[in-house]
Amino acid sequence: MLSNTELASSKRSPLTSTSSSSASASDISLSSTGETQIDDPTTPTSYQPLPIDKLGVLNSKPSLEVKPLPHVSSLQDLIIKSKLYSDNPHDFAQLIVNEFNKYYSKQQLEKVFVLSDIRGERVAQDEFLLAVRNSKAYLATYNRQMVALAINMNPTVSLVRQNKHKLSDNYFGEAGTHVLNVPNGKYALATQYNKPVILDEGVHVIHDPNFKFDKSTGFVDQNKDYIAHNTIHILRVKFGDIAKVTVNSVPLLLEPNEEPYVFVTPNFKFDGYEPATKNLIIHKSIKRVMPGNGEVAITNNGGKLETIKPSGTPTIIKSPTHEVIGFLFTNRQTLLLPTEETKKERALEKRSDLETNLEIFRTSDSLEIGIKILVIYEIADPDKVLQNFSFDMIVRHIENTAVVDMGKAIQGHTSGDFLASSGSIRQQESADSKEEVKDVIQPSAPIMQSLQDEVMKSLSSDLRQVGIHLIRVNVELPTIIDKKIAEQMGQQSLTTAEANARQSVLGQELVIARNEAQREAQVASIRIDQENAVKLKEAKNKTEVAIEEAKALRIATQAKYDALEKMGQLYQKYPSLQQLEQARILAGALQNAQLTLTPGQFQTFLGAATNNPFGLFSPATATRGKVIESTADDQTLDGSEDQPRAPTPL
């Protein structure tokens, strides 16, 4: 048997063997795999061959010492390995023949097989020839010559040729000597020396007159989850499963492991697999508890209720008197009253459908109404809850308390309150000091909301004291139990609803009319604003044009003035230029001039120096009796206006 030190240092042999088959349960100890174990000296819980982490690697420092289980063996020590193998088929066949005939001398073999060129038969390289002489089996293989049975003249000697067999045949043999060829990936389940054995893949030569093997059922897959062969049990527990077994009436839970578990005992029973993620696995007195998020396990430990909270690892309970009652959900839960259990109880009492499916209450004026109550809660302190109630009374307490509080609240109201629950009140408010005060219709607080608030307040206070947090209470619209009263109240409710609907329609029409008037006023205002903007823009454009024209005229006048001023300065500096300009002007003025003189004035005009200012005419050249008409401008040469006068007769 391996010692504890050897067991802890072995990675490929996680299972230990023991020579004692009568070890008591107290000799069994368990490894530490992260599980929480509730100590109990009576029975073990589960067995892990070696402490492993999540990757299946051996921990360097196991937290607890690993001790062997009874009747547990190593698979490597249990399986019988093949010792015969060669890459050359001829050599391989010769190895098998040598192992088959190893207890016979050369002289004994010559009394069975002889080589001959004229008699016998050919044996191929992958064939064997089997013969039996005096209840002993002999085997021959390929030879260059033919193989024949020896000639025997002794009548007391029996020599019989058996069959030819192929090298690939799975099983053949006679008279206590057998050849067993186990295929790859298979185990052979046989009986040798009256004990069950398991042979590994490969060729085995067995010398045992009591050897037993069934070719139809003796080969099994090596990767099979559970292999049972008489007292040998090979069990593979995959990751994600938990195996339930019983050894000598001791229940065990086997955790997942890379190597298989091997038990050699007649008192072994495999009870199946369970998912490793299951929150509760029960195997006789063993309980494996692993609560999930949002729940706690409720256990009864000798009459005392205890809770097991989620910890990330399973908790093992070993005591047969410590049972798991169930799981209590601590997250948010919804409870619709009456509950299904209460409905079943009322149905057995043969109550009416309304009384079965509704909670019945009476108002202060004795009106019976039926409602459904929705309660949403969560368990805030599981230990405190279990101190006050048994596990199956938590929901019943919430139901009873909610019904009592609701009945008390409804007793404070009359039937008329339920009809008035849909009424409305009128208030006045002003959104802006510049606007007129307008009416706003707001719904009044319904009676159902009042009931919910009242029950929520009282029920929350009561449940908080026992570790339950109340989140919400909702009540649906009531149902009148009495049909006649229901019809009358329904008619009244219809009238009220019609009035409310009419009032709502009038309010909506008022709002629509107000909105339309505001829209039209806004459209007219926008149109006027656009027209004024256009006129303002035109006037602005005209003003800008006039200003620009005035600026241009001013600039032109200033330029003309500056030019004349420069010309005057030039004339002052050069007088001859001034005289020349005056002559040019005078010539231009007299270019188209005409004078009209009477004959009497002509002589005088020519003779007077003043009347001949330019010296153009002389008195001797005057012509008597001719009239010359002047078409000169209205202005005189000096610039004054010429006064019209009557012509003087000649």
Secondary structure, 3 states (H helix, E strand, C coil): CCCHHHHHHCCCCCCCCCCCCCCCHHHCCCCCCCCEEECCCCCCCEECCCCECCCCCECCCCCCCCCCCCCECCHHHHCECCCECCCCHHHHHHHHHHHHCCCCCHHHHHCCEEEECCCCECCCCCEEEEEEECCEEEEECCCCCEEEECCCCCCCCCEEEEEEEECCCCEEEECCEEEEEECCCEEEEEEECCEEEEECCEEEEEECCCCECCCCCCEEECCCCEEEECCEEEECCCCCEEEEEEECCEEEEECCCCCCEEEECCCEEEEEEEECCCCEEEECCEEEECCCCCEEEEEEECCEEEEECCCCCCEEECCCCEEEEEEEECCCEEEEECCHHHHHHHHHCCCCHHHHHCEEEECCCCCEEEECEEEEEEECCHHHHHHHCCHHHHHHHHHHHHHHHHHHHHHCCCHHHHHHHHCEEEEEECCCCCCCCEEEEEECCCHHHHHHHHHHHHHHHHHHCCCEEEEEEEECCCEECCHHHHHHHHHHHHHHHHHHHHHHHHHHHHHHHHHHHHHHHHHHHHHHHHHHHHHHHHHHHHHHHHHHHHHHHHHHHHHHHHHHHHHHHHHHHCHHHHHHHHHHHHHHHCCCCCCCCCHHHHHHHHHCCCCCCCCCCCHHHCCCCCCCCCCCCCECCCCCECCCCCCCCC
